[in-house]
Amino acid sequence: MSAVSDQDEFKIGRAITQEEWQELRTASLYGLPPELQELADIDHVDVLLDYQKRLLSATSIHSVVIVEKSRRTGATWALGAQAVLTAGAARSAGGMDAMYIGYNLDMAREFIDVCGMWAKSFYDIAASVKEYLFPDGRDEKGADRFIQAFRIQFASGFEIVALTSKPRSLRGRQGFVIVDEAAFHDDLKELIKAAMAFLIWGGKVCIISTHDGEDNPFNELIQDCRAGKKSYEIVRFDFDDALRDGLYQRICLRTGNEWTPEGEAEWRAGILKDYGDDADEELFCIPSKGSGAFLNGALIRSRMADGIPVVRLECSDDFVFKPEAVRIAYVEDWLDREVGPLLADLDKRQRHVFGEDFARVADLSVLWPFSIGRDLRLDTPFTIELRNVPYEQQKQILFYLIRGLPRFAGGAMDAGGNGAYLAEVAQQEFGEHMIAAIKFSKEWYRENTPKFKQAFEDGDIRSIPRDDDVLQDLRSFKQIQGVAQIPSDERTLEKAKRGRKRHGDAGIACLLGHFASERDIPEYAYTAQEETASQSPLSDSAFNDTSGRQLW
């Protein structure tokens, strides 16, 4: 398996040392003109950093935005600008009220002060911040109830209101609502339910927070979005993302200190030391209790079905040195005997996809086809496991499989390390649009493993082989720093019955097969019509009455 061979590619957060961060930041300057390297042109520094721009862009485009963030990165400060632009605009320009919900009054006061600063910058007005009692329905005795709140009113007729968290506070309101540090609200689920009513009449919702545990409703909302249950937009930036976009440079600009890569690395190391073990959650968007099994055994077994073969081929060490004709003939005979009948039994009416995890010496190469039913659920007709099979014979087996899949709808292949060769030749043969060459990363796992798990839970992956090796491979997925992946710090998580090493190979192939099924690849075909002289519109006979009628 080459999916996770390079540890450095997966280093995030506290795993990056002070020296490594200094090297990264120094390397980021290569190719820049000297004046930018020296940060001398401070008169033209953008007000918003790139991750803050991404946040405002998302809230401008999408109705619901979920923001997964590090502490002290200025996300709420940037949203103050969006609130002022929204409330300050005329209705015809998309203007509406803006409402900020924090979990205490100090947060509300701080946000409204930020909005006053932005109003001064945008409209050159000294915004009047008013403290007032916000009506909050009636209590159980029927008496009117009020919440202390702050507001800024604009000439557009709209206002910004900042108050503390009460789900009923949103009832009957309309506009753009910002729920800040959502994970720390007392009744977040009810608050979100009330906020979503804003969407009915064209309002918008932005839910922003650091994490507060894996089982928190905020993290559950994030996972629902990544699994495709919710269609909300996710914006994510951790502490290091903010630093790469210039957070510490902005701090230096404000404090008057000179920015250097060495200085930033030292400052970063000090912040991480201060946070200690809490840095993962507070700074790097990793909810606590985020390590452990991803797919439990009971869930995997519930999708296992009898009668699904796992076809295995293992070659001797000297097989690679046999004459090419011998190798081709041997594998061709094996394919015709073991795989051909399985391909012949496939339903010709259904679309088919596959996933492939590559290995050459250690571990296995696994090919995992899926048939896509009319109900869009995935069934496994068989899988192929290859151990110690030469590159060219892996290519031979791959091409045989693809050409035998009815209504072939695409594949996804492990393109890390030596797997890049096989993925490349498959793209050349069957089309780049048909074969996805996947180079695994933390972000790829983050985006795709929640959907994979959801497919198991919902039964969208309907059947897989009842095989102990497959079970162990699928159980190899672990939550590491909040992201499900195959651990790369141990070569063998489980030993198969025959004592051979495995590294989650079938699990990766299954994941890639599911990914391939989610891609939208248009299906088309062309069948040439055989043309005879009497049928050709260019032949003389085409102009007599009989032939003419035949053409029509």
LINRACOR-V738222 format. One record per residue. N is the residue number from 1. SS is DSSP state (H for helix, E for strand, - for the rest). D_CENTER is the distance of its C-alpha to the mean C-alpha in whole Angstrom. Layout:
# LINRACOR-V738222
N/SS/D_CENTER
N/SS/D_CENTER
This chain:
# LINRACOR-V738222
1/-/22
2/-/20
3/-/17
4/-/17
5/-/21
6/-/20
7/H/20
8/H/20
9/H/17
10/H/15
11/-/18
12/-/16
13/H/18
14/H/22
15/H/22
16/-/22
17/-/26
18/H/28
19/H/29
20/H/26
21/H/25
22/H/28
23/H/28
24/H/24
25/H/26
26/H/29
27/H/27
28/-/25
29/-/28
30/-/30
31/-/30
32/-/31
33/-/34
34/H/36
35/H/37
36/H/33
37/H/33
38/-/36
39/-/34
40/-/37
41/-/36
42/H/35
43/H/37
44/H/34
45/-/31
46/-/29
47/-/29
48/-/25
49/-/23
50/H/20
51/H/17
52/H/20
53/H/20
54/H/16
55/H/17
56/H/20
57/H/19
58/H/16
59/H/19
60/H/21
61/H/19
62/-/17
63/-/19
64/E/17
65/E/15
66/E/13
67/E/14
68/E/13
69/E/15
70/-/18
71/-/22
72/-/24
73/-/22
74/-/24
75/H/21
76/H/23
77/H/26
78/H/24
79/H/23
80/H/27
81/H/28
82/H/26
83/H/28
84/H/31
85/H/30
86/H/29
87/H/32
88/H/34
89/-/34
90/-/36
91/H/35
92/H/35
93/H/33
94/-/30
95/-/32
96/-/31
97/-/32
98/E/29
99/E/29
100/E/28
101/E/28
102/E/28
103/-/29
104/-/32
105/H/35
106/H/34
107/H/31
108/H/32
109/H/35
110/H/33
111/H/30
112/H/33
113/H/35
114/H/32
115/H/32
116/H/36
117/H/35
118/H/33
119/H/36
120/H/38
121/H/36
122/H/35
123/H/38
124/-/41
125/-/42
126/-/42
127/-/40
128/-/42
129/E/40
130/E/42
131/E/42
132/E/43
133/E/42
134/E/40
135/E/41
136/E/39
137/E/41
138/E/43
139/-/44
140/-/45
141/-/49
142/-/48
143/-/48
144/E/46
145/E/43
146/E/42
147/E/39
148/E/40
149/E/37
150/E/37
151/E/37
152/E/38
153/E/39
154/-/39
155/-/41
156/-/39
157/-/40
158/-/36
159/E/36
160/E/33
161/E/34
162/E/32
163/E/33
164/E/32
165/-/30
166/-/32
167/H/30
168/H/33
169/H/33
170/H/31
171/-/33
172/-/35
173/-/33
174/-/31
175/-/29
176/E/26
177/E/25
178/E/23
179/E/23
180/E/23
181/-/22
182/H/21
183/H/21
184/H/24
185/-/26
186/-/28
187/-/27
188/H/24
189/H/23
190/H/27
191/H/26
192/H/22
193/H/25
194/H/27
195/H/25
196/H/23
197/H/27
198/H/27
199/H/25
200/H/28
201/H/30
202/-/27
203/-/26
204/E/23
205/E/21
206/E/19
207/E/18
208/E/18
209/E/18
210/-/18
211/-/17
212/-/21
213/-/20
214/-/17
215/-/20
216/-/20
217/H/19
218/H/17
219/H/14
220/H/15
221/H/14
222/H/11
223/H/10
224/H/12
225/H/9
226/H/6
227/-/9
228/-/10
229/-/13
230/-/13
231/-/13
232/-/12
233/E/11
234/E/9
235/E/11
236/E/10
237/E/13
238/-/15
239/H/19
240/H/18
241/H/16
242/H/19
243/H/22
244/H/20
245/-/21
246/-/24
247/H/24
248/H/27
249/H/29
250/H/29
251/H/30
252/H/33
253/H/34
254/H/35
255/H/37
256/-/38
257/-/37
258/-/37
259/-/33
260/-/33
261/H/30
262/H/32
263/H/33
264/H/29
265/H/28
266/H/31
267/H/30
268/H/27
269/H/28
270/H/31
271/H/28
272/H/26
273/H/30
274/H/30
275/H/27
276/H/28
277/H/25
278/H/24
279/H/22
280/H/19
281/H/19
282/H/21
283/H/19
284/H/16
285/-/14
286/-/15
287/-/16
288/-/20
289/-/21
290/-/17
291/-/19
292/E/20
293/E/19
294/-/16
295/-/18
296/-/22
297/H/24
298/H/26
299/H/23
300/H/23
301/H/26
302/H/26
303/-/24
304/E/27
305/E/30
306/-/33
307/-/34
308/-/31
309/E/32
310/E/30
311/E/32
312/E/33
313/E/34
314/E/35
315/-/37
316/-/40
317/-/40
318/-/43
319/H/41
320/H/39
321/H/43
322/-/44
323/-/45
324/H/43
325/H/45
326/H/45
327/H/41
328/H/40
329/H/43
330/H/42
331/H/38
332/H/39
333/H/42
334/H/39
335/H/37
336/H/39
337/H/40
338/H/37
339/H/34
340/H/36
341/H/38
342/H/34
343/H/33
344/H/36
345/-/36
346/-/32
347/-/32
348/-/33
349/-/32
350/-/28
351/E/25
352/E/24
353/E/21
354/E/20
355/E/18
356/E/20
357/E/20
358/-/22
359/-/25
360/-/29
361/-/31
362/-/29
363/-/27
364/-/26
365/E/25
366/E/24
367/E/24
368/E/22
369/E/23
370/E/22
371/E/24
372/E/23
373/-/25
374/-/27
375/-/25
376/-/22
377/-/22
378/E/21
379/E/24
380/-/25
381/-/28
382/E/28
383/E/27
384/E/28
385/E/28
386/E/30
387/E/31
388/-/33
389/-/33
390/-/34
391/H/31
392/H/33
393/H/34
394/H/30
395/H/30
396/H/33
397/H/31
398/H/28
399/H/30
400/H/32
401/H/29
402/H/27
403/H/31
404/H/32
405/-/29
406/-/30
407/-/28
408/E/25
409/E/22
410/E/20
411/E/19
412/E/16
413/E/18
414/E/17
415/-/18
416/-/19
417/-/22
418/-/25
419/H/22
420/H/22
421/H/26
422/H/25
423/H/22
424/H/24
425/H/27
426/H/25
427/H/24
428/H/27
429/H/29
430/H/27
431/-/25
432/-/22
433/-/20
434/-/21
435/E/19
436/E/16
437/E/16
438/E/13
439/-/14
440/-/12
441/-/10
442/H/9
443/H/6
444/H/6
445/H/7
446/H/5
447/H/2
448/H/5
449/H/8
450/H/8
451/H/9
452/H/11
453/H/13
454/H/14
455/H/15
456/H/18
457/H/18
458/H/19
459/-/21
460/-/19
461/E/19
462/E/23
463/E/25
464/E/24
465/E/27
466/-/29
467/-/30
468/H/30
469/H/28
470/H/25
471/H/25
472/H/25
473/H/22
474/H/20
475/H/21
476/-/20
477/E/16
478/E/17
479/E/15
480/E/15
481/-/15
482/-/13
483/E/10
484/E/11
485/E/13
486/E/16
487/-/19
488/-/20
489/-/23
490/-/25
491/-/26
492/-/27
493/-/26
494/-/28
495/E/31
496/-/31
497/-/35
498/-/36
499/-/35
500/-/33
501/E/30
502/-/26
503/-/23
504/-/21
505/H/21
506/H/21
507/H/18
508/H/16
509/H/18
510/H/17
511/H/14
512/H/14
513/H/16
514/H/14
515/H/12
516/H/15
517/H/16
518/H/13
519/-/14
520/-/17
521/-/20
522/-/23
523/-/26
524/-/29
525/-/32
526/-/36
527/-/39
528/-/42
529/-/45
530/-/48
531/-/51
532/-/55
533/-/57
534/-/58
535/-/55
536/-/54
537/-/54
538/-/56
539/-/59
540/H/62
541/H/62
542/H/59
543/H/62
544/-/64
545/H/64
546/H/62
547/H/60
548/H/59
549/H/58
550/H/56
551/H/54
552/-/53
